[in-house]
Structures are given as structure tokens and as C-alpha cells.
Amino acid sequence: MRNATQFNIFSSLGPTAEEICQQVERILASEEFHAPQRGRNFLEFVVNETLAGRSGFLKAFTIANVVFGREASFDPQNDPVVRIEAGRIRKALERYYLVAGQADEVVITVPKGGYVPHFEYIREASPPPQTEPENAEIAELAHQGQSRGETHRPALPSARGRSTGLLAVLILPLLALASALFVARGAPSTPPSTVSAPTVAVELFAQNSSADPSADIARGLRDDVIGQLAQFDDIVVVADPSTGDHGAAADYALQGNIQTDGSRWRSVAMLVRQTDGAVIWANSFDADLRAQNKLELQTGVARQIAGAIAQPNGAIFQTETALIAQKADQDVQACTLAYYGYLQTMTTQSHSAVRECLLQATRHIPDNATSWALLSLVYLDEVRFRYRLGTPSSTAALALAADSAQRAASLAPDNPRVLRAVMLVSFFRGDIDKALAAGTAAYAANPGDVEVAGEYGLRLAMSGKWQSGCELISIALDKNAGPTGYYEGGMAMCALMRGDIEAAEQWSRISDLDGNPMRHLALLSILGAAGKMDEAKLERDWLHTHAPALMTNIRQEISLRLQRPEDQERFFDGLRAAGVAVELPPGG
């Protein structure tokens, strides 16, 4: 693939309507665009609606009715047909541009989190414009990153996707290094209050001129980004690098540019690693100022930027694992990064390694609430994921999880990550009131944290509050919270409990939890309820082969997760229909 860069991204508002229509025709005519007819209809519809200025109406309900012929009673929370088709189109477009469209000048993508297509120029890299000094400097940083082999295409293999694989490869060496540093040093070289965290300098967003209508939005957007980033405890935000030398010493610089053309508004943001100028994340945001007021626009874009770079699965923590692990004074941070790497692999080996790393962290820096909170979750995984991890049945792990969560809460009672740990441990101990109270507090502390929102939604749903819980799970999926398969499994349970068996099967099958026995058990119940006995037999055979202990302990495991007896029985009814013997409840 040739080296490419986004052409005129700071000085142009993108391809014309004619160029976009020609590109759609080119894509649809290509043999390398692998999509069924309804997928092609989907692509044409969302492009035409966007060009007609109706992108605000591109919701799942509209697409389902117009493109797929669904009735007015269509419920996108129960029927994932639009989400599934959008996923297929994203993959088909990605394949097209990798195989046949490398020489095309216009790239069309459908970014995750919505159905509005994005249009971009891709051309050979050229010198940055000499007439716009600020823009030239940012464009040059992007060019430097690409000259190091970091070629970017919008929504094609993304930094997030590439770094997930890197994280999985690096996790065990990282854990070994972090633990070795603890043992070798015996004590931290810095006090607990000065444990290093990645530092982000948020620079002024550039605009055409101080008299430009974008100037107010540029200042407001920067302030909102700072406010959103400040809610994440794992990074340090430098609010005004121009007033001192903090900006130069920061690990990263968040740079941006805003332009307007009449009512059309575009902002481009990028995160630059200060040590080498590499661009580790970049995205653009478009809006119509007639359809959105400035405050809504600033808040929405700021939330997207902060989530993309500062979430535990965001750009900073996924791409910088190896770099941070090399810093001798960041052992706690290395363990934190390793924990999120473990979530991507979740093997017996990675579980043991991250548990040991966090144990070392709590021994040598006992006042760090994050280490205690993550350690509680690692202990809890020995209970809720024990069939996947191969851990024995034991009450000790749950007690250790509770003790660790309590210690974290005593250090930082209002920390969303600590509250999340308290919520999960309390839920699996059967203290639902305490669990939901902690979840409510965590969500209220930072509604923009989609990981907290999704986990809180799951606890609400499994407690019987299906409507509100499933809405939060859906939001987490829309915001691309990871791991997505976890939330797709949650949506499968939402559909099952609402009696929509077809949607439940679709959600379960698209989840990427093939190695998780609980996912296979849920699919088995769904297939039983659907009367699909041949497919149910395949799931039953898989469970007897890979998780025989689960099949003899079904009632206890499901009662840990579904709190209401009527929800449990609906799940068991599907299993019984699939030929699985489920013991009756005590006294039943």
C-alpha cells in the first residue's frame, strides 16, 4: 500500500457531492466490494441522505423502515439488524480500499457509533501549505508520524485495532517487567501521591482568524475537552501549556483545528506523542450549525475526543504500553495498563501474571486506590469467569475481592473506578442495593465514561431493571466501549427477556466471546427457546466438552447473574427445551 495522508484536511471541507457519487458508483461496481444487495441499498441510502442534508435522520429506526422494510413497531434495542448490516458494510468498505481502492482519491467510511457516512480525500503526501503556519505545523507532525510507518486511512485498520494486537503481545513481558521492578527496588522511588501518569497538554484549537465565527467554538471546545479529560484519574491534564514549561514536558499534545464554511463546521483533532512527533490518534468531526447550537456541539465533540484518547481502551493506554513500562517510576501505571491488556486475552497465564503485578503494587504503594480496585476485579474474575480461566470453585476469591474493594473505597470513595469495583463485588455477593447505589454514583460521577455506563447497565438489567439497563448497554455499544462482545452478550439477554428470540440469537452470534462458556450457555438457552434443536445440540456438545463442571452447576451460576427468580426460570426454560436437565430450586 502506498504512503498516503489526508489531503487538505485543514484547508478543505472535503470532496464534492459529484465526486462522492462517482466514488459510490465505483465501489458498487467493484467485484472486491463484498456486500449483499440490502447492504448496497444501505450504503446508497445513507450517502444520499447525507448529501441531501438529512444526516440527522439517519437513525436505526429510519434505516430499518426505509431500507429493510421493517414495520413501524420496529425496536432497535431488540432487533440489531441495522447495527449488523452497518458492521458488514464497514468491513466491506475496508476490504475494498485495501484491495481495489488504493488509488482512489475519495474514501467513504461509516464510522462506528452511528450511521452517518464520512467522506475524505486521500492523496499522495505533499508539502504542507506555506500560507497557513499553524496548520502547516500540525500537518507536518502528521507527515512525520507517517514517515515512521504509521500510515493512516480514515476508519480502515485503525490505531485502536492495531494496538489491541500489540497489547496482547506485550502484556506478559510488561507484567514481568513491572513485577520485577517492584521486587528489585523493594520500595517506590516516589511517594504515592507522585506516581506518574501520562500527561496531556491541550493546546489552543487553531481557527482561520480571530474574527472567524469558529473562534468562540474553538475556545469553548478546548475548555470542554479539558473538563472531560480532567474526569479521568489515569491521566494528568495540562490546561494551559502556554503559561509555563509543562506543555513541553507533557507526554502528549492534543492539537486541533476548526473551520467553518457558512453553516458547515469541521473540527480536526490529533494526539501527538511529544518524544518523536508521531500521531497516535486523529479524527475529524462535522456538523451543521443550523441543526445544532454551539454548546451542544462543543460538549458532544469534547466527549468523543476525551473518550477516544483517555478511556482505558483509548489511544493513550493501547498504544503506549511498552513505552510506559520502560519508565522505572511508573510501576503502578504499568500494572494498570497490563490489566486492560489482560481483558483482551483473559487467559489463565495472563490472569495469574496481572494478579501478581497488582499484589506487588498494593504491597509497595498501599495508598494507591486504583491498584486495590483492579485487584478486587481480578479476584472477582476467579468467580464470574472461572470456567474460562480454569480457576477452582472457592469462596476465598470473593472474600479477597470484597476486602480489596473495601480498601480501595477507604482511600478514594468517590473514584468511578473504585465505585465500579464496589458495584461488581457487591452484585456477586448478592447485595444488590449496595451494588446499584455504587453504580449510580459511578455513573453520576462521569456519565461520559462508557465503560462505567455499560457495566452499570448490565447490573441494572441483571437485577431486573431491564429497560433502563439495556438502554445503557446500548449506549456503551454505540460509543464502541470495549470489549464489545461483552455488551453484545448483554443485549442478547435483553432480547431474550423481552421475548424477542430472533434478536437474542443475532446478538449472541455476533458477540466475539467464543471461548467463554457462559456465552455458549446463553446461546443454548436462546436456541432452545427458538426450537432449533440441531443447533442447540452443537452448543450442548461444546459445553460438555469444554466446561463439564458448568453443566452440573447451572442453577448456582445463573443465580449469581440473574437476580429475579422469574428471569432465572425464563433462562432455564430455554435450556430445558434444548434438552438440558436443570435442577429445581430448593423447595421447588
C-alpha positions as CSV (number, residue, x, y, z in Angstrom):
1,M,0.0,0.0,0.0
2,R,1.3,3.4,-0.9
3,N,2.1,6.0,1.7
4,A,-0.8,8.4,1.9
5,T,-2.0,11.3,4.0
6,Q,-5.2,13.2,4.4
7,F,-5.1,15.8,1.7
8,N,-6.0,19.4,2.6
9,I,-7.6,18.1,5.8
10,F,-7.0,21.5,7.4
11,S,-7.8,23.7,4.4
12,S,-10.6,21.9,2.6
13,L,-14.1,20.7,3.7
14,G,-13.8,17.5,1.7
15,P,-14.9,16.0,-1.6
16,T,-17.8,17.5,-3.6
17,A,-21.2,15.8,-4.0
18,E,-20.3,14.8,-7.5
19,E,-17.0,13.2,-6.5
20,I,-18.8,11.3,-3.7
21,C,-21.5,10.0,-6.0
22,Q,-18.9,8.8,-8.6
23,Q,-17.0,7.1,-5.8
24,V,-20.1,5.2,-4.7
25,E,-20.7,4.0,-8.2
26,R,-17.1,2.9,-8.4
27,I,-17.4,0.9,-5.1
28,L,-20.7,-0.7,-6.1
29,A,-19.3,-1.7,-9.5
30,S,-16.2,-3.4,-8.0
31,E,-16.0,-7.1,-7.6
32,E,-14.0,-6.5,-4.4
33,F,-16.9,-4.9,-2.7
34,H,-18.4,-7.9,-0.9
35,A,-21.9,-6.9,0.2
36,P,-25.3,-8.3,-0.4
37,Q,-28.0,-6.2,-2.2
38,R,-29.6,-4.9,1.0
39,G,-26.1,-3.8,2.2
40,R,-25.6,-1.9,-1.1
41,N,-29.0,-0.3,-0.6
42,F,-27.9,0.7,2.9
43,L,-24.8,2.4,1.6
44,E,-26.6,4.2,-1.2
45,F,-29.3,5.4,1.2
46,V,-27.0,6.8,3.9
47,V,-24.8,8.5,1.4
48,N,-27.8,10.1,-0.5
49,E,-29.5,11.2,2.8
50,T,-26.2,12.8,4.0
51,L,-25.7,14.6,0.7
52,A,-29.3,15.9,0.9
53,G,-28.6,17.4,4.3
54,R,-30.7,14.9,6.2
55,S,-27.9,13.1,8.1
56,G,-29.6,13.9,11.4
57,F,-32.4,11.5,10.4
58,L,-30.1,8.5,9.9
59,K,-31.2,6.6,12.9
60,A,-31.7,2.8,13.2
61,F,-35.4,3.2,13.1
62,T,-35.4,5.2,9.8
63,I,-33.0,2.9,8.1
64,A,-34.9,-0.2,9.2
65,N,-38.1,1.2,7.9
66,V,-36.9,2.6,4.5
67,V,-34.1,0.1,3.6
68,F,-35.2,-3.1,5.3
69,G,-38.9,-2.8,5.2
70,R,-39.5,-3.1,8.9
71,E,-42.8,-2.1,10.4
72,A,-43.5,1.0,12.5
73,S,-43.2,-1.2,15.6
74,F,-39.5,-1.8,14.9
75,D,-37.5,-1.5,18.2
76,P,-33.7,-1.1,17.5
77,Q,-32.9,-2.2,21.1
78,N,-34.5,-5.6,20.4
79,D,-33.6,-6.0,16.7
80,P,-29.9,-5.4,15.8
81,V,-30.5,-5.8,12.0
82,V,-29.3,-2.2,11.2
83,R,-26.2,-2.5,13.5
84,I,-25.3,-5.8,12.0
85,E,-25.6,-4.6,8.4
86,A,-23.6,-1.4,9.3
87,G,-20.8,-3.7,10.6
88,R,-20.8,-5.7,7.4
89,I,-20.6,-2.5,5.3
90,R,-17.7,-1.2,7.3
91,K,-15.8,-4.5,6.7
92,A,-16.8,-4.5,3.0
93,L,-15.5,-0.9,2.6
94,E,-12.3,-1.7,4.5
95,R,-11.7,-4.7,2.2
96,Y,-12.4,-2.6,-0.9
97,Y,-9.9,0.1,0.0
98,L,-7.2,-2.4,1.0
99,V,-7.6,-4.5,-2.2
100,A,-9.1,-2.4,-5.1
101,G,-9.4,1.1,-3.9
102,Q,-5.8,2.0,-3.0
103,A,-5.5,4.5,-5.9
104,D,-8.9,6.2,-5.2
105,E,-8.8,9.8,-4.1
106,V,-12.1,9.7,-2.2
107,V,-12.6,7.5,0.8
108,I,-16.1,6.7,2.1
109,T,-16.4,5.3,5.6
110,V,-19.3,4.7,8.1
111,P,-17.7,5.5,11.5
112,K,-18.7,3.3,14.4
113,G,-21.2,4.8,16.8
114,G,-23.7,5.9,14.1
115,Y,-24.8,5.5,10.5
116,V,-23.7,8.8,9.0
117,P,-21.0,8.3,6.3
118,H,-17.8,10.2,6.3
119,F,-16.1,11.5,3.1
120,E,-12.4,12.2,2.9
121,Y,-9.7,12.9,0.3
122,I,-6.7,10.6,0.2
123,R,-3.8,11.6,-2.0
124,E,-0.1,11.3,-2.1
125,A,1.6,13.3,0.7
126,S,2.5,16.8,-0.3
127,P,4.3,19.6,1.5
128,P,2.1,21.4,4.0
129,P,0.7,24.8,2.8
130,Q,3.1,27.6,3.3
131,T,0.4,30.2,3.7
132,E,-1.1,28.8,7.0
133,P,1.8,28.4,9.5
134,E,-0.3,26.9,12.3
135,N,-1.9,24.4,10.0
136,A,1.4,23.6,8.4
137,E,3.0,22.7,11.7
138,I,0.2,20.2,12.6
139,A,0.2,18.7,9.1
140,E,4.0,18.3,9.3
141,L,3.6,16.3,12.6
142,A,1.1,14.1,10.8
143,H,3.6,13.6,8.0
144,Q,6.4,12.8,10.5
145,G,4.2,10.1,12.0
146,Q,3.5,8.5,8.6
147,S,7.2,8.7,7.6
148,R,7.8,6.3,10.5
149,G,5.5,3.7,9.0
150,E,2.3,5.0,10.7
151,T,0.2,5.3,7.6
152,H,-3.4,6.2,8.4
153,R,-6.6,5.9,6.4
154,P,-9.9,7.0,8.0
155,A,-11.7,4.1,9.6
156,L,-9.5,1.5,7.8
157,P,-7.4,-0.7,10.1
158,S,-7.4,1.8,13.0
159,A,-4.8,2.7,15.6
160,R,-7.2,1.1,18.1
161,G,-7.4,-2.2,16.1
162,R,-3.7,-2.4,15.5
163,S,-2.8,-1.6,19.1
164,T,-5.1,-4.3,20.5
165,G,-2.9,-6.9,18.9
166,L,0.2,-5.1,20.2
167,L,-1.2,-5.0,23.7
168,A,-1.9,-8.8,23.7
169,V,1.7,-9.5,22.5
170,L,3.3,-7.2,25.1
171,I,1.2,-8.0,28.2
172,L,3.2,-10.8,29.7
173,P,6.6,-9.2,29.2
174,L,5.1,-6.0,30.6
175,L,3.8,-7.8,33.7
176,A,7.1,-9.5,34.3
177,L,8.9,-6.2,34.0
178,A,6.5,-4.4,36.3
179,S,6.7,-7.1,38.9
180,A,10.4,-7.4,38.7
181,L,10.8,-3.6,39.2
182,F,8.7,-3.9,42.4
183,V,10.8,-6.8,43.8
184,A,14.1,-5.4,42.8
185,R,13.5,-2.0,44.3
186,G,11.7,-3.1,47.3
187,A,10.0,0.3,47.8
188,P,8.8,3.1,45.5
189,S,11.2,5.8,44.4
190,T,8.4,8.3,44.6
191,P,5.8,8.9,47.2
192,P,2.3,7.5,46.4
193,S,1.0,11.0,45.7
194,T,3.5,11.4,42.9
195,V,3.1,8.2,41.0
196,S,3.5,9.2,37.4
197,A,0.6,9.1,34.9
198,P,0.6,10.1,31.2
199,T,0.4,13.9,30.8
200,V,-1.6,15.5,28.1
201,A,-1.2,19.2,27.1
202,V,-4.4,20.5,25.4
203,E,-3.3,23.2,23.0
204,L,-5.4,26.0,21.6
205,F,-7.5,24.9,18.7
206,A,-6.5,26.8,15.6
207,Q,-9.0,28.7,13.5
208,N,-8.9,30.8,10.4
209,S,-8.8,34.2,12.2
210,S,-9.9,35.8,15.4
211,A,-12.9,37.3,13.6
212,D,-14.0,33.9,12.3
213,P,-17.3,32.5,13.7
214,S,-15.3,29.4,14.7
215,A,-13.2,31.3,17.2
216,D,-15.7,31.2,20.0
217,I,-16.3,27.5,19.4
218,A,-12.6,26.8,19.3
219,R,-12.0,28.3,22.7
220,G,-15.1,26.7,24.1
221,L,-14.3,23.3,22.6
222,R,-10.8,23.3,24.1
223,D,-12.2,24.2,27.6
224,D,-14.8,21.4,27.3
225,V,-12.1,18.9,26.2
226,I,-10.0,19.9,29.3
227,G,-13.1,19.4,31.5
228,Q,-13.9,16.0,30.1
229,L,-10.2,14.8,30.3
230,A,-10.0,16.0,33.9
231,Q,-12.6,13.4,34.9
232,F,-10.2,10.6,34.1
233,D,-7.9,9.8,37.1
234,D,-5.3,7.9,35.0
235,I,-4.0,11.0,33.1
236,V,-2.7,14.4,34.1
237,V,-4.1,17.3,32.0
238,V,-2.1,20.5,31.4
239,A,-4.7,23.1,30.9
240,D,-2.6,25.9,29.6
241,P,0.8,24.9,28.3
242,S,1.4,28.4,27.0
243,T,1.9,29.8,30.6
244,G,4.8,27.6,31.5
245,D,7.1,24.7,30.6
246,H,4.6,22.0,31.4
247,G,3.4,21.7,27.8
248,A,6.9,20.9,26.6
249,A,7.3,18.3,29.3
250,A,4.0,16.6,28.6
251,D,3.9,13.1,27.1
252,Y,1.3,14.1,24.6
253,A,-0.1,17.2,22.9
254,L,-3.7,17.3,21.8
255,Q,-3.9,19.7,18.8
256,G,-6.9,20.8,16.9
257,N,-8.2,22.9,14.1
258,I,-11.7,24.4,13.4
259,Q,-13.1,25.7,10.2
260,T,-16.4,27.0,9.0
261,D,-17.9,27.4,5.6
262,G,-21.3,29.1,6.0
263,S,-23.2,26.8,8.2
264,R,-20.9,23.9,7.7
265,W,-18.4,23.2,10.6
266,R,-15.5,20.9,10.8
267,S,-13.0,20.2,13.6
268,V,-9.9,18.0,13.3
269,A,-8.1,16.8,16.4
270,M,-5.0,14.7,16.8
271,L,-3.0,13.3,19.6
272,V,0.8,13.7,19.1
273,R,3.5,11.9,21.1
274,Q,5.9,14.5,22.2
275,T,9.0,12.3,22.2
276,D,9.0,11.7,18.4
277,G,6.1,13.7,16.9
278,A,4.2,10.6,16.0
279,V,0.4,11.0,15.6
280,I,-1.1,8.1,17.6
281,W,-4.8,9.2,17.1
282,A,-6.6,11.6,14.8
283,N,-10.2,12.2,13.8
284,S,-12.5,14.8,12.2
285,F,-15.9,15.9,13.3
286,D,-18.5,17.6,11.0
287,A,-21.7,19.5,11.9
288,D,-24.3,21.8,10.6
289,L,-24.6,24.9,12.8
290,R,-28.2,25.3,11.7
291,A,-29.1,22.0,13.3
292,Q,-27.0,22.2,16.5
293,N,-26.3,25.0,18.9
294,K,-22.7,25.8,19.8
295,L,-22.9,24.5,23.4
296,E,-24.3,21.1,22.3
297,L,-21.7,20.9,19.5
298,Q,-18.8,21.6,21.9
299,T,-20.0,19.2,24.6
300,G,-20.6,16.3,22.2
301,V,-17.3,16.6,20.3
302,A,-15.3,17.1,23.5
303,R,-16.9,14.0,25.0
304,Q,-16.0,12.0,21.9
305,I,-12.4,13.2,21.9
306,A,-11.9,12.5,25.6
307,G,-13.3,9.1,25.4
308,A,-11.3,8.2,22.3
309,I,-7.9,9.0,23.9
310,A,-8.4,8.7,27.7
311,Q,-10.7,5.7,28.2
312,P,-8.9,2.5,29.4
313,N,-9.3,1.2,25.9
314,G,-8.4,4.5,24.3
315,A,-5.4,5.6,22.2
316,I,-3.1,6.5,25.1
317,F,-3.3,3.3,27.0
318,Q,-3.4,1.0,24.0
319,T,-0.5,2.4,22.0
320,E,1.8,3.4,24.8
321,T,2.0,0.1,26.9
322,A,5.7,-0.6,26.0
323,L,6.8,3.0,26.4
324,I,5.3,3.4,29.9
325,A,6.6,0.0,31.0
326,Q,10.1,1.3,30.4
327,K,9.8,4.1,32.9
328,A,11.1,2.9,36.3
329,D,8.9,5.2,38.3
330,Q,5.6,4.1,36.7
331,D,5.1,0.6,38.1
332,V,1.5,1.1,39.2
333,Q,0.7,2.6,35.8
334,A,2.3,-0.5,34.1
335,C,0.1,-2.8,36.1
336,T,-2.9,-0.7,35.2
337,L,-2.1,-1.0,31.5
338,A,-1.4,-4.7,31.9
339,Y,-4.9,-5.2,33.5
340,Y,-6.6,-3.8,30.4
341,G,-4.3,-5.9,28.2
342,Y,-5.4,-9.0,30.2
343,L,-9.1,-8.1,29.5
344,Q,-8.3,-8.6,25.8
345,T,-6.8,-12.0,26.2
346,M,-8.3,-13.3,29.5
347,T,-6.1,-16.5,29.8
348,T,-5.1,-18.4,32.9
349,Q,-1.5,-17.2,32.4
350,S,-2.3,-13.5,31.9
351,H,-4.7,-13.6,34.8
352,S,-2.0,-15.0,37.2
353,A,0.5,-12.5,35.9
354,V,-1.7,-9.4,36.3
355,R,-2.8,-10.6,39.8
356,E,0.8,-10.9,40.9
357,C,1.7,-7.5,39.4
358,L,-1.2,-5.8,41.3
359,L,-0.4,-7.6,44.5
360,Q,3.2,-6.2,44.3
361,A,1.7,-2.8,43.6
362,T,-0.5,-2.8,46.7
363,R,2.3,-4.0,48.9
364,H,4.8,-1.3,47.8
365,I,2.3,1.5,47.3
366,P,-0.5,0.6,49.6
367,D,-2.3,4.0,49.3
368,N,-3.0,3.7,45.6
369,A,-6.8,3.2,45.2
370,T,-6.5,2.1,41.6
371,S,-4.4,-0.9,42.3
372,W,-6.7,-2.1,45.0
373,A,-9.8,-1.6,42.8
374,L,-8.3,-3.5,39.9
375,L,-7.0,-6.2,42.2
376,S,-10.6,-6.7,43.5
377,L,-11.8,-7.2,39.9
378,V,-9.0,-9.7,39.2
379,Y,-10.1,-11.7,42.3
380,L,-13.7,-11.4,41.2
381,D,-12.9,-12.8,37.8
382,E,-11.9,-16.1,39.5
383,V,-15.6,-16.3,40.4
384,R,-17.5,-14.9,37.4
385,F,-15.1,-16.2,34.7
386,R,-13.9,-19.3,36.5
387,Y,-14.9,-21.7,33.7
388,R,-12.9,-19.7,31.2
389,L,-9.9,-19.2,33.5
390,G,-10.0,-22.7,34.9
391,T,-9.9,-21.4,38.5
392,P,-11.4,-23.7,41.2
393,S,-14.6,-23.1,43.0
394,S,-13.8,-21.1,46.1
395,T,-15.4,-18.6,48.5
396,A,-11.9,-17.2,49.2
397,A,-11.6,-15.3,45.9
398,L,-14.9,-13.5,46.5
399,A,-13.8,-12.6,50.1
400,L,-10.5,-11.3,48.8
401,A,-12.3,-9.3,46.1
402,A,-14.5,-7.7,48.8
403,D,-11.6,-6.9,51.0
404,S,-9.7,-5.2,48.2
405,A,-12.7,-3.2,47.1
406,Q,-13.3,-2.0,50.7
407,R,-9.7,-0.9,50.9
408,A,-10.0,1.0,47.6
409,A,-13.2,2.7,48.8
410,S,-11.5,3.7,52.1
411,L,-8.8,5.5,50.0
412,A,-11.0,7.1,47.2
413,P,-14.7,6.6,47.9
414,D,-15.8,8.9,45.0
415,N,-13.4,7.5,42.4
416,P,-15.6,6.0,39.5
417,R,-13.2,3.0,39.0
418,V,-13.4,2.3,42.7
419,L,-17.2,2.6,42.7
420,R,-17.3,0.2,39.7
421,A,-15.3,-2.4,41.7
422,V,-17.6,-2.0,44.7
423,M,-20.6,-2.4,42.4
424,L,-19.4,-5.6,40.8
425,V,-18.2,-7.2,44.1
426,S,-21.5,-6.3,45.9
427,F,-23.5,-7.6,43.0
428,F,-21.8,-11.0,43.0
429,R,-22.1,-11.2,46.8
430,G,-25.9,-10.7,46.5
431,D,-26.0,-7.2,48.0
432,I,-28.0,-5.7,45.1
433,D,-28.9,-2.4,46.8
434,K,-25.3,-1.6,47.6
435,A,-24.3,-2.6,44.1
436,L,-26.8,-0.4,42.4
437,A,-26.1,2.5,44.7
438,A,-22.4,2.3,43.8
439,G,-23.2,2.0,40.1
440,T,-25.4,5.1,40.3
441,A,-22.7,7.1,42.0
442,A,-20.1,5.9,39.5
443,Y,-22.3,6.8,36.5
444,A,-23.2,10.2,38.0
445,A,-19.5,11.0,38.6
446,N,-18.7,10.6,35.0
447,P,-21.5,9.9,32.5
448,G,-19.1,10.1,29.7
449,D,-17.2,7.0,30.8
450,V,-18.9,4.5,28.6
451,E,-17.1,1.6,30.3
452,V,-18.8,2.5,33.6
453,A,-22.1,3.2,31.8
454,G,-22.1,-0.2,30.2
455,E,-21.2,-2.2,33.3
456,Y,-23.8,-0.3,35.3
457,G,-26.3,-1.0,32.6
458,L,-25.5,-4.7,32.8
459,R,-26.0,-4.7,36.6
460,L,-29.3,-2.9,36.3
461,A,-30.5,-5.3,33.7
462,M,-29.5,-8.4,35.5
463,S,-31.2,-7.0,38.6
464,G,-34.5,-7.0,36.7
465,K,-34.4,-3.3,35.6
466,W,-34.3,-4.4,32.0
467,Q,-35.4,-1.2,30.3
468,S,-33.1,1.3,31.9
469,G,-30.2,-1.2,32.0
470,C,-30.5,-2.2,28.3
471,E,-30.6,1.5,27.3
472,L,-27.2,2.0,29.0
473,I,-25.7,-1.2,27.4
474,S,-26.9,0.1,24.0
475,I,-25.2,3.4,24.6
476,A,-21.9,1.6,25.5
477,L,-22.1,-0.3,22.3
478,D,-22.8,2.9,20.3
479,K,-19.8,4.5,21.8
480,N,-17.6,1.5,20.9
481,A,-16.8,0.6,24.5
482,G,-14.7,-2.5,24.8
483,P,-14.8,-5.3,24.8
484,T,-17.8,-5.1,22.6
485,G,-18.6,-8.8,22.8
486,Y,-19.4,-8.4,26.5
487,Y,-22.1,-5.8,25.8
488,E,-23.4,-7.7,22.8
489,G,-23.9,-10.6,25.1
490,G,-25.8,-8.3,27.4
491,M,-28.1,-7.2,24.5
492,A,-28.8,-10.9,23.8
493,M,-30.0,-11.3,27.3
494,C,-32.1,-8.1,27.0
495,A,-33.8,-9.5,23.9
496,L,-34.3,-12.9,25.5
497,M,-36.0,-11.5,28.5
498,R,-38.3,-9.4,26.3
499,G,-39.3,-12.4,24.3
500,D,-37.6,-11.5,21.0
501,I,-35.8,-14.8,20.4
502,E,-34.7,-13.9,16.9
503,A,-32.9,-10.7,18.0
504,A,-31.4,-12.6,21.0
505,E,-29.9,-15.2,18.7
506,Q,-28.5,-12.4,16.4
507,W,-26.9,-10.5,19.3
508,S,-25.4,-13.7,20.8
509,R,-23.9,-14.9,17.5
510,I,-22.2,-11.6,16.6
511,S,-20.6,-11.3,20.1
512,D,-16.9,-12.3,20.0
513,L,-16.9,-14.5,23.1
514,D,-16.4,-17.9,21.5
515,G,-14.1,-19.1,24.3
516,N,-16.5,-18.0,27.1
517,P,-18.7,-20.9,28.3
518,M,-21.3,-18.6,29.7
519,R,-21.8,-17.2,26.2
520,H,-22.4,-20.7,24.9
521,L,-24.8,-21.5,27.7
522,A,-26.8,-18.3,26.9
523,L,-26.9,-19.2,23.2
524,L,-28.0,-22.7,24.2
525,S,-31.0,-21.3,26.1
526,I,-31.9,-19.0,23.2
527,L,-31.7,-21.8,20.7
528,G,-33.9,-24.0,22.9
529,A,-36.5,-21.2,23.2
530,A,-36.3,-20.9,19.3
531,G,-36.9,-24.6,18.9
532,K,-33.6,-25.0,16.9
533,M,-32.7,-28.4,18.3
534,D,-29.9,-29.3,15.8
535,E,-28.0,-26.1,16.5
536,A,-28.7,-26.4,20.2
537,K,-27.1,-29.8,20.2
538,L,-23.9,-28.3,18.9
539,E,-23.8,-25.8,21.8
540,R,-24.6,-28.5,24.3
541,D,-21.8,-30.8,23.0
542,W,-19.4,-27.9,23.1
543,L,-20.3,-27.2,26.8
544,H,-20.0,-30.8,27.8
545,T,-16.5,-30.9,26.2
546,H,-15.1,-27.6,27.3
547,A,-17.0,-26.8,30.5
548,P,-18.4,-30.0,32.0
549,A,-18.4,-28.6,35.6
550,L,-20.6,-25.7,34.5
551,M,-23.2,-28.2,33.2
552,T,-23.5,-29.7,36.6
553,N,-23.8,-26.3,38.4
554,I,-26.1,-24.3,36.1
555,R,-28.6,-23.1,38.7
556,Q,-25.9,-21.7,41.0
557,E,-24.1,-19.9,38.2
558,I,-27.2,-18.3,36.7
559,S,-28.5,-17.3,40.1
560,L,-25.2,-15.3,40.6
561,R,-26.0,-13.3,37.5
562,L,-29.8,-13.1,37.2
563,Q,-31.3,-11.8,40.5
564,R,-35.0,-12.3,39.9
565,P,-36.4,-15.9,40.1
566,E,-38.7,-15.2,37.1
567,D,-35.8,-14.2,35.0
568,Q,-33.8,-17.3,36.0
569,E,-36.8,-19.5,35.1
570,R,-37.1,-18.0,31.7
571,F,-33.5,-18.8,31.1
572,F,-33.9,-22.3,32.4
573,D,-37.0,-22.9,30.3
574,G,-34.9,-22.4,27.2
575,L,-32.2,-24.8,28.5
576,R,-34.9,-27.4,29.3
577,A,-36.3,-27.1,25.8
578,A,-32.8,-27.7,24.5
579,G,-32.6,-31.0,26.4
580,V,-30.7,-29.8,29.4
581,A,-31.7,-31.0,32.8
582,V,-31.8,-28.1,35.3
583,E,-32.3,-29.0,38.9
584,L,-35.3,-27.5,40.7
585,P,-34.8,-24.7,43.2
586,P,-34.7,-25.7,46.9
587,G,-38.3,-26.5,48.0
588,G,-39.4,-26.4,44.3
